[in-house]
């Protein structure tokens, strides 16, 4: 026998995705519990049983997508050369920012940061911690590139990481405004070339990081 109030077809991953889509489109305060239960096909008691509260469901959705971005960082930071690190990070993130809307919404991270509600403090704290961890890992990678001689010793790993993080956040915000994937990839390519052009010499500067296809 299924749990009381919970439909037999309940799928937690699908439920989180549907909730995330609503939160992304309407904002936290603009999304009612009634809309959530309707979209998820669950009763109010089932929703509370599964997720605790609307605020906890929001935090769960935010955590789910923050984890996806962290995996993109991990994959990019494993690239052997800095141009590939920056290009892979920005390209991978843009692909995540601009999915088929039937799969999941746009960037939940930027959306969550913009929400000013006491109920969402846990979600905001989660975003801040995740962003800080990603930035620290990126800075560490730049330090390694300096130590290995790929970047000059005069390069500031922190300033470079801050720049890439700022570019990342700008791309995320632009995606939420409806800027297309192609436009975002072009912006990212320019940003990556600026970074590499400032940090490399002659031939490398002319070549720049790999172009997207």
Secondary structure, 3 states (H helix, E strand, C coil): CCCCCCCCCCCHHHHHHHHHHHHHHHCCCCCCHHHHHHHHCCCHHHHHHHHCCHHHHHHHHHHHHHHHHHHHHHHHHCCCCHHHHHHHHHHHHHHHHCCCCCCCCCCHHHHHHCCCCHHHHHHHHHHHHHHHHHHHHHHHHHHHHHHCCCCCCCCCHHHHHHHHHHHHHHHHHHHHCCCCHHHHHHHHHHHHHHHHHHHCCHHHHHHCCCCCC
